[in-house]
């Protein structure tokens, strides 16, 4: 048989088993993985049970309880499925099962996995339990053909992407439980992502002195200090717009203050205010220099308000994933088969998001982000109410991944 005939056979197997693939995804969506609180070991157990029903041997790696608690989560088990066909490259497929809590505004049960008008609704249906399904069924389709293959595949299903990935992919890499030659990571169907931003998150605690609002001069207003800091940070944000990235799909650095807490009552001068900020870093930036600059801006602003003191705590430092031309064969295969299956060009791009892929990049593993999903995060309502996946995108992405694996492993 020719390669084209093999691709046709892959497509036919996926079509014949697509109802089963959808049911697999529904079962995954119906087990909550809200992170926080991050009690995600039960989902790993359910996933392993389903995979074992397909004849896969599943390795379960519970992360030690204290490490999980220190991280701010409740339970975490990483899953690895190894399929070895012979000598040659090992390709890992990584998707994460953790997701932000549903929030308000849903018109569908966030854990109901309801299908309406060809769309499957539910939290994590698009990001990224969908790729538990696409990757699993791509491997099943590949093996169903019974062709001689070289190398191997690893399915890596992890559960802490929302917290930075250090106890998921980071833990597997650190403990040498996975060391693939190439990686495909959860993504969307209409583009191949080849680089992404980094992210620095910090907590800034502004200390003043509480006082009765009737005698405010006896206190030091922490909110005034916080206001000075916020003004300085937002001015800095305007400056970031003049710094541009050369990576397509990535524009400029930016900073967001996403949470503010403080004060005790309306009639009390606030003695403490806490800010949490998120600073996105383009691939060209140096993370240490970025952090030093943000700290300087905060401290200089605080110094303009007499009596104010500041504590600055780093919450997350996720480096950018930079372009790496060693992934060329993988990227080209995804683009070629993507165009054949979707009937339109599948471009490469960077993304302003940050992902676990940076950890594989730091370990020297070439990678590409590709999977089942819409053209943009916005279209899928990821991290918003009524997150959903167009099932036809799932079907087609599964075919693209299966074809790519076949090409690279033959």
N, C-alpha and C positions, 0 to 999 in steps of 0.2 A: 504493500500500500504506500501511496505517496504521503508526504506531510499534510497536504491538503485533505486527503481522505481521512487521515488520523484526526485532523481538526474537526472534520464533519462528524466523525464518530464521537469525539468528546462532546460536541454540541448536542448531539442526539441523546447521549446518556444524561446530560444535565437537564434537557427538556423532559425526558422520561421520568426523572426523579425530582422535578422541581417542586411538586406538591410536598414531597418529603422534606426538602430543604426549607420550605416556608414553615412547615410544622416544627422543624428543629429550631428555627429562629423564634417562633412564637413561644416555645418552651423556655428559651433563654430569656426573653423579654419578661416573662411572667414571674421570674425570680428577681426581686428587687436588689439593686446594688448601689443604693444611695451612698455617696461618699462626699462629705461625712454623712453618717457616722462611720461608714466603711466596714460593715460586718459582711465581708464578701466571700468568706470560706464556704458558706452554704451554696453559693452560685457555682463555685469551682467544683464542688461535689456533684451537683446536678449536671454540670457540663461533662464531667468525667464519666458519669453514668451513661449519658447519651452517646458519647464517643465510643465507649466500650460496647454499646449495642451495635455499632458499625464494625466492630472487630478490631478497633484500635487499642493498643496497649498504652495506658495513660500513666505517666509518672507525676505524682503529686508531691509538691514541695511546700509544706507549710512553713511560713516565715516565723521564727521564734516569737512567742507572745509578747515578751517585753520589748523587743525591737519594734513590733507593730504598735504597741501602746505608746512608746516614746515618739513614734512617727505621727501619732494623732488618729490612728485607725483602731478598729476592734479585732478584726481577724482577716488573714490574707493567706491564700494558698495559690501558688503558681502551678500551671499545668504545662507539661511538655509531652508531645507525641513525636517519636522518632521513626522515620521510615527510611531505611537504608537499602539502596538498590545495587550498589557496587561502588568501585572507586570513582572519585570525581567530586565536584563541588557540592557542598551542603547549602541548601536554600532554606532560610527560616521565614516563616510567615507569622507575624506578631499582631495581635489585636488585643485591646483592653476591654474588660467587662465593667469596670467601675464607671460611674456617671454622677453628675450633680443631681441633687434631689429634684423631684418634679416641679415644685412651685405651684403657683395658682394659674387659673385660666384655662384649664383643660376642658375640652368638650368630649374627649374620649378617655376611658380609664387608662392612666399612664402605665399600668401593668396588665392591661387586658389583651394586648397584641391583636386588637380588632382590625379586620381588613375591610376597608371601604373604598370603592372605586379604584381598585388596584393598588392601594396604599396600605401599608401596615403601620398602625399607630402604636406608639409606646415609647417610654423613656429608654434610650440606648438603641432604639430600632435602627437609627442611622449611624450613630457614633457610640461604640463601634461593635455592638453585638452582631450587626449585619455581616461583619467580616469574620466572626467565628463561623458563620454559615458559608460565606463565599469561599473561604480558604479550605474548610473541611470538605465541602463538596467538590471543589476543584481537585483536591488530592484523591478523593474517591473516584472521580471520573477518570483521572489519569491512570490509576491502578486498575480500573475496570477494563481498560484496553488490553492489558496483559503484554505490553510491549517491553522489550529489553531497555532498561534505563541505566544511567550512570549516576553516581553521587547519591544524594539523599535529600530528604525534606524534614524540617522540624516545624511542628505547630507549637507556637508559644502563646499561651493565653494567660494574661496577667491582669492585675486588679488595682493599680495605684497610679494610673496616668494623671488623674486629677490632682494628685499630691506630688507629682514630679517623676514618678517611675523608679525611684531609687530602690524600692523593695520589690519591684516587679522585674523588668528587664535588667535594671542595675544589679539586683541581687543575683539573678541567674548568670550574668556575665562575670560578676565578681567571684562567684563560687565555681566558675568554669563549668556550669551545667549546660551552657550553650556557647558555642564559638563558631557560628556559621561563616561561610564564605561570602554569602550574599543575603540581603534581607528585603522582603516586601512587607510593608507595614500598613495598617488600616488607613484607608483614605476614601476618596470619591472617584467616580467612574469616568469623569470627563476631562481629567488632566492627570498627569504624572508629576507629583511633587518631588523636587530634587534638592530643596534647601528650605530652611525655616528660621524664623527669628529666635532669639534667646529671650529669657524673661528673668528679671530681678524683682522679687517681692520683698517689701520691708514693712515693719511696724514701727511707727514713730509715736512715742509717748511724751506728751508735753506736760510738764509739772509746773504748777503755780502754787497758790495758797488759798484754800477755801475761806470765805467770809460771808457774813450776812449781807444780803443785797442792800439793806438800809445803811450799811457802813462799808461800802466797797473799798474804800481807801485802806482798810485793814487787811485786805487780801491782795493776791496777785492773780489776775485773770488768765488762766491757762488757755481759754478760747481765743483771747487776743493774740497770744503767742502762736496758736495753731493757725489763726487767720493770716498772720505774717508769713508763716511757712507755706501755707497753701498758695498765697499770692506769688511767692517766689517760685514755687514748683510750676505753677501755670504759666508764668513768664518763661521759664525754662522750656516748657512744652512748646511754646511758640518758636523758640530757637531751634528745636529739633526738626521742625519742618524744612529747614534749610539744609539738612544733612540727608543726602539721598543714597540709596543702595543701588548697586549695579545689577542686582539679582532681579530678574523679571518677576513681577507679582509681589514684591516687597518695596514699599515706598520709603518711609523714613522712621526713625525712632519715635516713640511717644510714651507718655506717662499718664496713668489714670489713678486717681484716688477713689477707691471703691468702697471704703467703709470709714465712718467716723462715729466715735462714741465719746461721751463725756458729760460732766456735770452730774449733780445729784438732785436738784430741784429748781423750780423757777425762781425762787427767792434766795438762791445761794450763788455766790461768785464761784464759777467752776475751778476746782483745784487740779483737775486732771482731764486731759483730752487725748484720745488715741486715734491715730490715722493709720490706715493700711493702704499702701500704694503698690502699683504694678508698673514697672518700667520695661517696655519691650525694646530689645536690642537687635539691630540689624546685623547680618553676618560679618560685616566689616569692622564692627566695634570690638574693643577689648573690655571684657566684663569687669575686670578689676578697676580699670579706669572709669568705667561707667558708675560703679558703686561709689568710688571715691568722690566723684563729682556730685552725685546726688547727696551724699553725706555733707559735703561742703556747702551746698545750697541750703540745706536744712539748718545747719549750725550757724551759718552767717545770718540767716533770717531770724533765728531764735535770739541771736545776740542783740537784735535791735529792740527787743522788748525786755526792759529791766526786770530782773528777778526770775525770769523763766529758765528752767533747765530742761534738757531733752535727753531721752534714751532712744537709741536707734538699734533695732534688732533685724537682722536679715532672716527672712522666712524661707526664701527660695532663691537659688541661683541656678538657672538652667541655661547652659550655653547654647548659642546658635548652632544649627546644623549647616555646615558650609558645603557648597557644590564640590563634588568629587567625581572626576571623569572615569574612575575605575568602575562605575556602575553603568557604563555606556551600553554594554550588551543587554543588560536587564532592562534599562529604560527603553532602548530601541525595540526590544521584543514586546514590551507592554504597549508602546505606541502603535506598532504595526498591527498587533492583534486587536487592540482597541479600535483602531480605525476600521478594520475588517468587520468587527462585530457590531459596532455602533453606527457605522456608515458615515463617519465624519472624522476629521483630524483630531487627535488627542495630543494637545500641546504639553510641553514641560513648563513648570513654573515653580517659583518659590511661594511660600505662604507666610503671612504674619503670625500665624499660630505657632506655638511651640509644642513639641511632641516627645515621646520616648525615643524616637529615632536618633536624637542627638547622642544618646548613650551608646548606641551601636557605632555611630560615627566616631565617637571618642575612642572606641575600642578598635578602630581601624577597619570596620566592616562596611563595605559599600552597600548602599541601600536606595530604595525608591518607595514612595508612598503611593499606593494605589489600592482601591477596593470598591465596595458597593456604596453608591450614594449620589447625591445630586451635583449640579454644577457648582453650587456655593453652599456654605454652612447655613446661610439665611434661608435658602429654599427648603431645607429639611426641618427647620425649626429646632435644630440641635440646641440644647440647653435652654429651650423655651417651651411654652405649652404646645401640645399637639405635635411633638416630634414625630416624624414619619419617614418611611422609606418607600419609594416607588418600586414595586416588586419586579417590574421589568428591568430596572437598573441592577437589581440583585442577580437576576437570571443572566444578564449579559456580562456583568463584571465577573461572575463565576466562570464563564466561558473564556474571558480574556486571561484570567489567572491560570486556568487549566492549560490553555494553549501555550502560554509563556513558560510554564513549568516543563511542558513537553519539549519545547524547543531547546531549553537550557540543559535538560537532563538526558537528551538522546545522544 
